[in-house]
Amino acid sequence: MLDSGLADKTVVVTGRVFNIGRAVVHAFAAQKACVVLVDAVVENSSSVNHKLAVDSTP
């Protein structure tokens, strides 16, 4: 994997966390970045947070 330099960096993703936003969040998380999600609808961010937590469970 190419080192993007994002490991242990904080990345803020704003706006709708569906489709492209969700893909961006997953891409940053895969690079070991600390991702902060901001969406006007709390449930949207919560859904993505849950999916990330499930995906990263060993």
C-alpha positions as CSV (number, residue, x, y, z in Angstrom):
1,M,0.0,0.0,0.0
2,L,1.3,3.5,-0.9
3,D,2.1,5.6,2.2
4,S,-0.2,8.6,2.0
5,G,1.2,10.2,5.1
6,L,-2.3,10.2,6.6
7,A,-1.6,7.7,9.4
8,D,-2.4,9.3,12.8
9,K,-3.5,12.5,11.1
10,T,-7.0,14.0,11.7
11,V,-9.3,14.3,8.7
12,V,-12.6,16.1,8.8
13,V,-15.3,15.0,6.3
14,T,-18.3,17.3,6.2
15,G,-21.6,17.1,4.4
16,R,-23.6,14.1,3.4
17,V,-21.8,10.9,4.4
18,F,-23.6,8.8,1.7
19,N,-22.1,7.5,-1.5
20,I,-19.0,9.6,-2.3
21,G,-18.7,10.9,1.3
22,R,-18.9,7.4,2.7
23,A,-16.3,6.2,0.2
24,V,-14.0,9.0,1.2
25,V,-14.4,8.2,4.9
26,H,-13.6,4.6,4.3
27,A,-10.5,5.5,2.2
28,F,-9.1,7.8,4.9
29,A,-9.8,5.1,7.6
30,A,-8.0,2.5,5.5
31,Q,-5.0,4.8,5.5
32,K,-5.1,4.8,9.4
33,A,-6.3,8.4,9.6
34,C,-8.4,9.6,12.5
35,V,-11.6,10.5,10.7
36,V,-14.2,13.0,12.0
37,L,-17.6,12.8,10.4
38,V,-19.9,15.8,10.3
39,D,-23.4,15.5,8.9
40,A,-26.5,17.6,9.5
41,V,-28.4,14.3,10.4
42,V,-26.9,12.6,13.4
43,E,-28.2,9.2,12.4
44,N,-26.2,9.4,9.1
45,S,-22.9,9.8,10.9
46,S,-23.8,7.2,13.5
47,S,-24.5,4.7,10.7
48,V,-21.1,5.2,9.1
49,N,-19.4,5.1,12.5
50,H,-21.0,1.8,13.3
51,K,-20.0,0.4,9.9
52,L,-16.4,1.5,10.4
53,A,-16.3,-0.1,13.9
54,V,-17.7,-3.4,12.6
55,D,-15.3,-3.4,9.7
56,S,-12.2,-2.8,11.9
57,T,-13.1,-5.5,14.4
58,P,-10.4,-8.2,14.3
